[in-house]
Amino acid sequence: MSQRLEDICAASAAIYIVLLAAHARGLAGYWRTPAVLGSKSGRAALGIGEDEISLGLIHLGPLRQEQKPPARRETAALVSYLD
């Protein structure tokens, strides 16, 4: 694995940890990468260099409404065992 790919994976994991920590403290949050971060003008406006990668924006704030988790299939429908 290249150092660059490892750095991207580590940064992505760190972003997820921030979202988990925010949730544990009662904050709402989400991570997204708007198209403007991939455009030359958007990158220039934010000072993102040609050799840099933007992983997106983390949005955090107070919880506005309770969100129920989506319905999920039973675990038995997803798990298989090797003999």
N, CA, C and O atoms as CSV, one atom per row, in Angstrom:
chain,resi,resn,atom,element,x,y,z
A,1,MET,N,N,0.860,-1.181,0.000
A,1,MET,CA,C,0.000,0.000,0.000
A,1,MET,C,C,0.902,1.240,0.000
A,1,MET,O,O,1.880,1.308,0.745
A,2,SER,N,N,0.572,2.178,-0.813
A,2,SER,CA,C,1.372,3.399,-0.871
A,2,SER,C,C,1.114,4.258,0.366
A,2,SER,O,O,0.071,4.152,1.010
A,3,GLN,N,N,2.080,5.103,0.677
A,3,GLN,CA,C,1.939,6.007,1.828
A,3,GLN,C,C,0.750,6.939,1.632
A,3,GLN,O,O,0.020,7.229,2.580
A,4,ARG,N,N,0.557,7.407,0.401
A,4,ARG,CA,C,-0.565,8.320,0.119
A,4,ARG,C,C,-1.908,7.650,0.383
A,4,ARG,O,O,-2.794,8.252,0.991
A,5,LEU,N,N,-2.064,6.413,-0.068
A,5,LEU,CA,C,-3.311,5.699,0.162
A,5,LEU,C,C,-3.507,5.424,1.650
A,5,LEU,O,O,-4.620,5.541,2.164
A,6,GLU,N,N,-2.447,5.064,2.332
A,6,GLU,CA,C,-2.546,4.829,3.777
A,6,GLU,C,C,-2.958,6.104,4.505
A,6,GLU,O,O,-3.768,6.055,5.431
A,7,ASP,N,N,-2.409,7.241,4.096
A,7,ASP,CA,C,-2.780,8.524,4.708
A,7,ASP,C,C,-4.251,8.850,4.472
A,7,ASP,O,O,-4.929,9.345,5.372
A,8,ILE,N,N,-4.745,8.576,3.268
A,8,ILE,CA,C,-6.154,8.829,2.952
A,8,ILE,C,C,-7.049,7.945,3.817
A,8,ILE,O,O,-8.055,8.409,4.355
A,9,CYS,N,N,-6.683,6.680,3.946
A,9,CYS,CA,C,-7.481,5.755,4.765
A,9,CYS,C,C,-7.469,6.183,6.232
A,9,CYS,O,O,-8.504,6.141,6.899
A,10,ALA,N,N,-6.315,6.589,6.733
A,10,ALA,CA,C,-6.214,7.028,8.129
A,10,ALA,C,C,-7.038,8.290,8.374
A,10,ALA,O,O,-7.711,8.410,9.397
A,11,ALA,N,N,-6.980,9.226,7.432
A,11,ALA,CA,C,-7.759,10.460,7.578
A,11,ALA,C,C,-9.253,10.162,7.526
A,11,ALA,O,O,-10.029,10.763,8.268
A,12,SER,N,N,-9.661,9.247,6.664
A,12,SER,CA,C,-11.070,8.862,6.576
A,12,SER,C,C,-11.541,8.228,7.880
A,12,SER,O,O,-12.642,8.515,8.350
A,13,ALA,N,N,-10.709,7.366,8.465
A,13,ALA,CA,C,-11.053,6.754,9.755
A,13,ALA,C,C,-11.160,7.825,10.834
A,13,ALA,O,O,-12.044,7.755,11.689
A,14,ALA,N,N,-10.275,8.809,10.805
A,14,ALA,CA,C,-10.311,9.887,11.797
A,14,ALA,C,C,-11.599,10.699,11.668
A,14,ALA,O,O,-12.192,11.092,12.673
A,15,ILE,N,N,-12.029,10.948,10.434
A,15,ILE,CA,C,-13.285,11.674,10.221
A,15,ILE,C,C,-14.449,10.886,10.817
A,15,ILE,O,O,-15.323,11.457,11.470
A,16,TYR,N,N,-14.457,9.591,10.593
A,16,TYR,CA,C,-15.524,8.757,11.136
A,16,TYR,C,C,-15.507,8.781,12.669
A,16,TYR,O,O,-16.564,8.808,13.299
A,17,ILE,N,N,-14.327,8.773,13.259
A,17,ILE,CA,C,-14.212,8.840,14.723
A,17,ILE,C,C,-14.783,10.161,15.239
A,17,ILE,O,O,-15.458,10.186,16.268
A,18,VAL,N,N,-14.514,11.254,14.528
A,18,VAL,CA,C,-15.080,12.553,14.923
A,18,VAL,C,C,-16.601,12.488,14.889
A,18,VAL,O,O,-17.261,12.988,15.800
A,19,LEU,N,N,-17.167,11.877,13.849
A,19,LEU,CA,C,-18.625,11.758,13.759
A,19,LEU,C,C,-19.187,10.897,14.882
A,19,LEU,O,O,-20.230,11.226,15.446
A,20,LEU,N,N,-18.510,9.799,15.214
A,20,LEU,CA,C,-18.958,8.949,16.328
A,20,LEU,C,C,-18.899,9.698,17.655
A,20,LEU,O,O,-19.820,9.603,18.466
A,21,ALA,N,N,-17.827,10.434,17.875
A,21,ALA,CA,C,-17.681,11.197,19.118
A,21,ALA,C,C,-18.751,12.286,19.221
A,21,ALA,O,O,-19.311,12.514,20.293
A,22,ALA,N,N,-19.027,12.951,18.110
A,22,ALA,CA,C,-20.066,13.986,18.099
A,22,ALA,C,C,-21.422,13.371,18.447
A,22,ALA,O,O,-22.181,13.932,19.237
A,23,HIS,N,N,-21.718,12.219,17.851
A,23,HIS,CA,C,-22.984,11.534,18.132
A,23,HIS,C,C,-23.071,11.156,19.615
A,23,HIS,O,O,-24.128,11.299,20.229
A,24,ALA,N,N,-21.979,10.683,20.182
A,24,ALA,CA,C,-21.958,10.293,21.596
A,24,ALA,C,C,-22.218,11.488,22.504
A,24,ALA,O,O,-22.671,11.323,23.637
A,25,ARG,N,N,-21.937,12.674,22.018
A,25,ARG,CA,C,-22.160,13.889,22.813
A,25,ARG,C,C,-23.464,14.593,22.456
A,25,ARG,O,O,-23.708,15.724,22.875
A,26,GLY,N,N,-24.306,13.900,21.668
A,26,GLY,CA,C,-25.625,14.434,21.354
A,26,GLY,C,C,-25.685,15.362,20.165
A,26,GLY,O,O,-26.702,16.021,19.949
A,27,LEU,N,N,-24.621,15.427,19.389
A,27,LEU,CA,C,-24.634,16.275,18.207
A,27,LEU,C,C,-25.043,15.476,16.972
A,27,LEU,O,O,-24.805,14.271,16.889
A,28,ALA,N,N,-25.645,16.149,16.042
A,28,ALA,CA,C,-25.931,15.547,14.746
A,28,ALA,C,C,-24.740,15.854,13.841
A,28,ALA,O,O,-24.055,16.861,14.017
A,29,GLY,N,N,-24.511,14.992,12.892
A,29,GLY,CA,C,-23.405,15.262,11.987
A,29,GLY,C,C,-23.480,14.406,10.747
A,29,GLY,O,O,-24.090,13.337,10.745
A,30,TYR,N,N,-22.855,14.887,9.698
A,30,TYR,CA,C,-22.705,14.083,8.497
A,30,TYR,C,C,-21.472,14.549,7.735
A,30,TYR,O,O,-20.970,15.655,7.936
A,31,TRP,N,N,-21.008,13.684,6.868
A,31,TRP,CA,C,-19.793,13.904,6.096
A,31,TRP,C,C,-20.180,13.845,4.631
A,31,TRP,O,O,-20.807,12.882,4.188
A,32,ARG,N,N,-19.815,14.854,3.889
A,32,ARG,CA,C,-20.102,14.836,2.462
A,32,ARG,C,C,-19.015,15.577,1.704
A,32,ARG,O,O,-18.276,16.383,2.269
A,33,THR,N,N,-18.934,15.292,0.433
A,33,THR,CA,C,-17.956,15.935,-0.429
A,33,THR,C,C,-18.704,16.633,-1.558
A,33,THR,O,O,-19.046,16.003,-2.559
A,34,PRO,N,N,-18.961,17.934,-1.401
A,34,PRO,CA,C,-19.663,18.643,-2.465
A,34,PRO,C,C,-18.799,18.737,-3.725
A,34,PRO,O,O,-17.571,18.749,-3.641
A,35,ALA,N,N,-19.431,18.803,-4.868
A,35,ALA,CA,C,-18.729,18.833,-6.154
A,35,ALA,C,C,-17.752,20.000,-6.246
A,35,ALA,O,O,-16.728,19.899,-6.921
A,36,VAL,N,N,-18.055,21.094,-5.579
A,36,VAL,CA,C,-17.188,22.271,-5.654
A,36,VAL,C,C,-15.773,21.964,-5.146
A,36,VAL,O,O,-14.814,22.613,-5.563
A,37,LEU,N,N,-15.643,20.988,-4.257
A,37,LEU,CA,C,-14.316,20.630,-3.766
A,37,LEU,C,C,-13.482,19.908,-4.817
A,37,LEU,O,O,-12.272,19.753,-4.653
A,38,GLY,N,N,-14.120,19.468,-5.891
A,38,GLY,CA,C,-13.404,18.832,-6.988
A,38,GLY,C,C,-13.140,19.774,-8.149
A,38,GLY,O,O,-12.418,19.431,-9.085
A,39,SER,N,N,-13.727,20.961,-8.086
A,39,SER,CA,C,-13.540,21.913,-9.176
A,39,SER,C,C,-12.281,22.748,-8.938
A,39,SER,O,O,-11.882,22.979,-7.797
A,40,LYS,N,N,-11.680,23.185,-10.008
A,40,LYS,CA,C,-10.456,23.978,-9.919
A,40,LYS,C,C,-10.708,25.289,-9.161
A,40,LYS,O,O,-9.901,25.691,-8.323
A,41,SER,N,N,-11.834,25.950,-9.463
A,41,SER,CA,C,-12.129,27.232,-8.816
A,41,SER,C,C,-12.450,27.052,-7.326
A,41,SER,O,O,-12.037,27.864,-6.498
A,42,GLY,N,N,-13.178,26.000,-6.991
A,42,GLY,CA,C,-13.495,25.737,-5.587
A,42,GLY,C,C,-12.260,25.407,-4.776
A,42,GLY,O,O,-12.099,25.885,-3.653
A,43,ARG,N,N,-11.387,24.590,-5.344
A,43,ARG,CA,C,-10.138,24.228,-4.668
A,43,ARG,C,C,-9.264,25.461,-4.473
A,43,ARG,O,O,-8.650,25.629,-3.419
A,44,ALA,N,N,-9.206,26.325,-5.492
A,44,ALA,CA,C,-8.404,27.547,-5.397
A,44,ALA,C,C,-8.967,28.478,-4.316
A,44,ALA,O,O,-8.209,29.075,-3.551
A,45,ALA,N,N,-10.293,28.596,-4.257
A,45,ALA,CA,C,-10.927,29.471,-3.265
A,45,ALA,C,C,-10.623,29.026,-1.834
A,45,ALA,O,O,-10.535,29.851,-0.924
A,46,LEU,N,N,-10.466,27.731,-1.649
A,46,LEU,CA,C,-10.194,27.201,-0.308
A,46,LEU,C,C,-8.706,26.980,-0.046
A,46,LEU,O,O,-8.320,26.549,1.040
A,47,GLY,N,N,-7.883,27.272,-1.033
A,47,GLY,CA,C,-6.446,27.107,-0.856
A,47,GLY,C,C,-5.997,25.654,-0.846
A,47,GLY,O,O,-4.988,25.318,-0.226
A,48,ILE,N,N,-6.742,24.790,-1.530
A,48,ILE,CA,C,-6.379,23.373,-1.615
A,48,ILE,C,C,-5.404,23.223,-2.782
A,48,ILE,O,O,-5.747,23.514,-3.928
A,49,GLY,N,N,-4.207,22.776,-2.486
A,49,GLY,CA,C,-3.160,22.670,-3.493
A,49,GLY,C,C,-3.424,21.584,-4.522
A,49,GLY,O,O,-4.240,20.687,-4.308
A,50,GLU,N,N,-2.719,21.683,-5.642
A,50,GLU,CA,C,-2.857,20.697,-6.725
A,50,GLU,C,C,-2.492,19.293,-6.259
A,50,GLU,O,O,-3.036,18.307,-6.757
A,51,ASP,N,N,-1.578,19.207,-5.309
A,51,ASP,CA,C,-1.096,17.906,-4.836
A,51,ASP,C,C,-1.856,17.404,-3.609
A,51,ASP,O,O,-1.481,16.391,-3.019
A,52,GLU,N,N,-2.915,18.105,-3.225
A,52,GLU,CA,C,-3.688,17.737,-2.044
A,52,GLU,C,C,-5.019,17.104,-2.431
A,52,GLU,O,O,-5.547,17.349,-3.516
A,53,ILE,N,N,-5.547,16.290,-1.532
A,53,ILE,CA,C,-6.841,15.644,-1.731
A,53,ILE,C,C,-7.792,16.153,-0.655
A,53,ILE,O,O,-7.443,16.200,0.525
A,54,SER,N,N,-8.986,16.529,-1.071
A,54,SER,CA,C,-10.010,16.938,-0.116
A,54,SER,C,C,-10.942,15.758,0.125
A,54,SER,O,O,-11.528,15.220,-0.814
A,55,LEU,N,N,-11.076,15.361,1.374
A,55,LEU,CA,C,-11.952,14.236,1.703
A,55,LEU,C,C,-13.378,14.679,1.977
A,55,LEU,O,O,-14.264,13.836,2.122
A,56,GLY,N,N,-13.620,15.969,2.050
A,56,GLY,CA,C,-14.978,16.448,2.216
A,56,GLY,C,C,-15.121,17.398,3.382
A,56,GLY,O,O,-14.138,17.878,3.946
A,57,LEU,N,N,-16.350,17.655,3.724
A,57,LEU,CA,C,-16.705,18.542,4.828
A,57,LEU,C,C,-17.433,17.743,5.901
A,57,LEU,O,O,-18.231,16.855,5.601
A,58,ILE,N,N,-17.148,18.069,7.144
A,58,ILE,CA,C,-17.865,17.455,8.264
A,58,ILE,C,C,-18.821,18.513,8.796
A,58,ILE,O,O,-18.400,19.599,9.193
A,59,HIS,N,N,-20.088,18.194,8.801
A,59,HIS,CA,C,-21.110,19.109,9.322
A,59,HIS,C,C,-21.523,18.611,10.707
A,59,HIS,O,O,-21.928,17.459,10.859
A,60,LEU,N,N,-21.420,19.473,11.711
A,60,LEU,CA,C,-21.818,19.125,13.078
A,60,LEU,C,C,-22.733,20.215,13.616
A,60,LEU,O,O,-22.570,21.392,13.298
A,61,GLY,N,N,-23.694,19.810,14.433
A,61,GLY,CA,C,-24.581,20.794,15.040
A,61,GLY,C,C,-25.572,20.126,15.964
A,61,GLY,O,O,-25.564,18.906,16.129
A,62,PRO,N,N,-26.427,20.934,16.567
A,62,PRO,CA,C,-27.419,20.368,17.480
A,62,PRO,C,C,-28.402,19.479,16.724
A,62,PRO,O,O,-28.708,19.711,15.554
A,63,LEU,N,N,-28.881,18.468,17.416
A,63,LEU,CA,C,-29.857,17.550,16.844
A,63,LEU,C,C,-31.183,18.284,16.671
A,63,LEU,O,O,-31.695,18.878,17.621
A,64,ARG,N,N,-31.738,18.244,15.464
A,64,ARG,CA,C,-32.998,18.929,15.191
A,64,ARG,C,C,-34.197,18.001,15.319
A,64,ARG,O,O,-35.278,18.420,15.733
A,65,GLN,N,N,-33.996,16.746,14.962
A,65,GLN,CA,C,-35.081,15.770,15.051
A,65,GLN,C,C,-34.489,14.392,15.240
A,65,GLN,O,O,-33.376,14.120,14.790
A,66,GLU,N,N,-35.211,13.543,15.887
A,66,GLU,CA,C,-34.789,12.157,16.108
A,66,GLU,C,C,-34.944,11.387,14.811
A,66,GLU,O,O,-35.984,11.470,14.158
A,67,GLN,N,N,-33.933,10.649,14.440
A,67,GLN,CA,C,-33.983,9.819,13.238
A,67,GLN,C,C,-33.983,8.356,13.651
A,67,GLN,O,O,-33.084,7.899,14.358
A,68,LYS,N,N,-34.998,7.627,13.206
A,68,LYS,CA,C,-35.044,6.197,13.494
A,68,LYS,C,C,-34.127,5.476,12.517
A,68,LYS,O,O,-34.083,5.833,11.340
A,69,PRO,N,N,-33.393,4.467,12.984
A,69,PRO,CA,C,-32.558,3.706,12.045
A,69,PRO,C,C,-33.426,2.962,11.045
A,69,PRO,O,O,-34.555,2.588,11.366
A,70,PRO,N,N,-32.917,2.741,9.838
A,70,PRO,CA,C,-33.722,2.030,8.832
A,70,PRO,C,C,-33.958,0.575,9.237
A,70,PRO,O,O,-33.184,-0.007,9.998
A,71,ALA,N,N,-35.029,0.009,8.719
A,71,ALA,CA,C,-35.324,-1.406,8.988
A,71,ALA,C,C,-34.198,-2.262,8.417
A,71,ALA,O,O,-33.674,-1.982,7.339
A,72,ARG,N,N,-33.837,-3.301,9.151
A,72,ARG,CA,C,-32.754,-4.176,8.710
A,72,ARG,C,C,-33.213,-5.617,8.697
A,72,ARG,O,O,-34.096,-6.022,9.453
A,73,ARG,N,N,-32.592,-6.374,7.821
A,73,ARG,CA,C,-32.902,-7.800,7.759
A,73,ARG,C,C,-32.334,-8.500,8.990
A,73,ARG,O,O,-31.425,-7.997,9.651
A,74,GLU,N,N,-32.889,-9.662,9.274
A,74,GLU,CA,C,-32.391,-10.470,10.381
A,74,GLU,C,C,-30.957,-10.888,10.089
A,74,GLU,O,O,-30.589,-11.095,8.933
A,75,THR,N,N,-30.161,-11.009,11.121
A,75,THR,CA,C,-28.759,-11.399,10.963
A,75,THR,C,C,-28.627,-12.730,10.237
A,75,THR,O,O,-27.727,-12.899,9.414
A,76,ALA,N,N,-29.502,-13.667,10.526
A,76,ALA,CA,C,-29.441,-14.997,9.899
A,76,ALA,C,C,-29.542,-14.913,8.379
A,76,ALA,O,O,-29.012,-15.778,7.681
A,77,ALA,N,N,-30.203,-13.899,7.860
A,77,ALA,CA,C,-30.331,-13.756,6.416
A,77,ALA,C,C,-29.028,-13.270,5.773
A,77,ALA,O,O,-28.870,-13.357,4.555
A,78,LEU,N,N,-28.103,-12.765,6.574
A,78,LEU,CA,C,-26.865,-12.204,6.043
A,78,LEU,C,C,-25.625,-13.040,6.348
A,78,LEU,O,O,-24.601,-12.899,5.679
A,79,VAL,N,N,-25.714,-13.905,7.352
A,79,VAL,CA,C,-24.550,-14.639,7.822
A,79,VAL,C,C,-24.499,-16.032,7.190
A,79,VAL,O,O,-25.511,-16.726,7.093
A,80,SER,N,N,-23.318,-16.413,6.771
A,80,SER,CA,C,-23.119,-17.792,6.312
A,80,SER,C,C,-21.868,-18.326,7.008
A,80,SER,O,O,-20.962,-17.564,7.346
A,81,TYR,N,N,-21.829,-19.602,7.211
A,81,TYR,CA,C,-20.730,-20.249,7.928
A,81,TYR,C,C,-19.976,-21.192,7.018
A,81,TYR,O,O,-20.572,-21.868,6.179
A,82,LEU,N,N,-18.676,-21.238,7.179
A,82,LEU,CA,C,-17.851,-22.179,6.446
A,82,LEU,C,C,-17.685,-23.436,7.282
A,82,LEU,O,O,-17.437,-23.354,8.485
A,83,ASP,N,N,-17.817,-24.576,6.668
A,83,ASP,CA,C,-17.636,-25.838,7.397
A,83,ASP,C,C,-16.184,-26.271,7.369
A,83,ASP,O,O,-15.839,-27.311,7.931
